[in-house]
């Protein structure tokens, strides 16, 4: 079995959010001050809502809906749309847009000059993991805050009874 190495940075640099929106045939987003706004294609928001925003210059998106709250880069968007891992999203983008540097692990091990590419790919992978870990930590802190508020409310209610 061969493992495909994916250069996440190369894919994020080569693929833009407008390219992804075109790929998914997402229409009806309105341009405003360097952003595209409309209903969220991830949670299929109402056409009347404008909770989905794409910052074209930053190549990032954000859904402000309480239902979705999805945000991130092109990899995160494909991950949400396809319900797959970030790695699988990168492989899909590479295939769809013919970008990124993927090499079979067998050829990497047989060619010593490829070692820097393996190291760079590992750095990219760790960078993606750190990014997702920070998102997890952020949401965990929100959950902890809400749990604390619930506990305080329960204590007040218990005292009242």
Phi, psi and omega in degrees: 000134178253146179256132177273128175269138183238130177269095184301318182296320179296321180291315179296329179284328185270333185253127181257160177300318176300326177296318180294315179300320176296318180302318180275003179057043179272115183244169173088006175280137184261134178281135178202115177050051177077008179237157171247132183230147177175196179283151185283122178284343183285309180259009178054058180294164179300141178301338180281340181274149179237051184276346184262127180229138176241122175268106186295319183291328178269352181056047183221162179227164178204134172252122183270004180289142176294338181288321191250296183057024179289146177198161177144207183254191182300323179294317179296322180297312180295322177303315180291318182291320185266351184053056182225179178284165177297320179298315179296323177298317179298318178296322178295315180298319178301316180291313183296319187248004177054048179230174178088159181249102175246137180222141176297142180296331178297316181290329177294317183289334181272347182240104183299335180291346180276351184306317178301326178293323178295315179297316179296320178296320177294319177299317178298318180296315178296324178297316177297318180296316178299320179298315180289324176297322179293324176295318179298315180298320179300310181292327177296321179294324176296315179298315179299318179298315180294321178297317178300317179295321179295316179300316178299317180295320179297317178300317178297315180295321179296318179296325180289331182277000000 
